[in-house]
């Protein structure tokens, strides 16, 4: 009888241990599922935020390009000096504001590209201001500033595409 009681006790202890291990394993698996879902939700949210901020910056860059082109045409083609400079300055401020949102979302190589867009925007604005207020407009300096701005925008587009790509190789580059 003692042997049967000992066997039953040993079996009960083993069953309790097995249940405890099973419960711990299930709890760990549940925690991992919740963690994985939270990570996936965050990645999705971040991608949407980046997509919105990057698109907004590109929209503002296009708007800036258009008002700057209008002023360049007025200065160098039509030889008139109207109050379009205010439009260029306001558009530059809006582009810089859009860049602020990008700077919060990263990653670092996109921040560098965004910084170059903002810098080239301000350089073009300065070049246009100098040409607008000076006695003789400097077409070469303005054209160089326009080209530099356009190049910076294209670099930003490439960086944004890399970040927003779903290709696994590209995902590694931004993590």
N, C-alpha and C positions, 0 to 999 in steps of 0.2 A: 504494500500500500504506500509506503514511503517513496518508493521508486516512482509510482504513478503520480503521486502528489508533486514530487520533484520535477518530473517530466512536464506536468501541466504548468507548473510555475515557470519553468524554463521556456516553454512554448509561449506562455503569456507575456513574458518579458521580451521575447523575440518579436512577438506580434506588436507590442507597444513600440519597440524600437523601430520596427519596419514602418509602422504608421507615422511615427515622428519623422523619420527620414523622408517618407513619401510626402508628408505635409510640408516639410522644409523645401523639398525639391519643387513641389507645386507652387509654393509661395515665391521661390526664387524665379521660377519661370514666369509667373504672373508679373512680378516686379520688372523683369526684363522686357516683357511685352509692353507694359505701360511705359517704360523708359524708351523703347524703340519707337512707340507711337508718338511720344512727346518729341523725340528727335525728328521724326518724319514731319510732324506738324510744324516744328520750328523751321526746318529747312524749306518747307513749302511757303510758309509765311515770309521768310527772308527773301526767297526768290521773287515772290510777288512784290515785296517792297522795293527790291532792287530794280525789277522790271519797270515799276512805276517811276522811280526816281531817275533811272537812266533814260527812259522815254521822255520824261519832262525836260531833262537837260538837253536832249537832242532837239526837242521842239523849240526850246528857247534859243539854241544855237542856230537853228534854221531861221527863226524870226530875226535874230541879230544879223545873220548873213544878209537877209533881205533888206533890212533898214540900212545897213552899212553899204550895200550895193546901190541903194537909192541915193545915198549921199555921195558916193563915188561918182555915180552917173551925173548928178547935179554939178559936182565940182569940176570934173574933167571932161565930160562930154558936152553938157549944156552950158558950162561956164557960168553957173549961177550959184549964189550962196544963200540958200533959204534956211529956215529954222529947223532943218531936219536933224541937226546935231543933237537936239534935245531928245528926239526919238531914239537915236543911237545910244545916248547915255542911259535912258530909261531901259532900253532893251539889254544893255550891258549889265545893269543892276539886276534885272530879272534873271539873266543867265547865271550871274554869280550866286543869287539866291537858290536857284535850282542846283547849283554845284554844292551848296551846303548840305542838301539832303543826300546827295551821293556820298559826300565825305563821311556821313554817319554810318553808311552801310557797307563800305569796303567792297572787296578786299584791297590790299595795299596797291597792287599794280593798277587797279581801276582808279584809285585815289590819285596816283601819279598822272594818269591820263586826264582825269578831270582837272587837276591842277594846271596842266599844260593848256587845256581849253580855256580856263579862266584867265590864265596869264596872257595867252595870245589874244584873247578878247580885249583885255585891258590895253595891251600894246597897240592893237588896231584902233581902239578908241582914242588913244593918245596920238597916234599918227593922223587920224582924221581931224582931231581937234587942232593939231599943229597946222595941218593943211587948210583947215577952215578959217582959222584966225590969222594965219600968216599972210604976207603979201603975195607970195608965190607958192602955190600948192605943189608938194613934192610927190608926183605920181609914182615914182619908183619906190619910195619908202612905203606908200600906201599899198601898192601892189605886193610888195614883199610881206607886209603885215597881213594882207588878205590871204596870201598863199600859206603863210605860217599858221594862221587861224584854221584854214581849211584842212591842213595836214593834221593839226592837233585834234580836230573833230573826227577825222578818219581813224586816228589812233585810238580815240575813245570808243568809237564804234567797234573796232576789233576787240578791244578789251571787254566791252560789254557783251559782245557775242560769246566770247570765251566763257565768261561767268554764267551766262544764261543758257549755255549749251547743256543738253542732257547727256552728252557722250561721256562715258566713264573716264576716259583719259583726261578730258577737260575738267571733270569734277576733282580729280587728284590735284590739278594745278591750283585750285583755289582753296583747298582745305588746309 
